[in-house]
Amino acid sequence: ANIPHEYPEDTLPKLDLEIIKGLSDDNKKELLQLANDEAEANAGMPAIFAVCEAVRSWLADNNVKGLDDASMYAQMMRKEKDAERREVS
């Protein structure tokens, strides 16, 4: 996170994610949107803890054993899980 001098009173933190292992680009986009939404929901207040907690919760809810490698099977299964989550939303 990049924390501007005007944070939290006048601006939101500038957020980005680095995926090291196990998550797709779609997962990154979803997580970054979640983080930014959480920051916006806490505008004017310190939000970093709330953002981290939202991301941690998403990771815990979406942690599927065996889908954290780069194999074609794991990639296919992650895409299926992502599609299922989008249908439910």
Buried (B, 14 or more C-beta within 10 A) or exposed (E): BEEEEEBBEEEBBEBEBEEEEBBBEBBBEBBBEBBBEBBEEBEEEEBBEBBEEBBEEBEEEBEEEEBEEEEEEBEEBBEEBBEEBEEEE
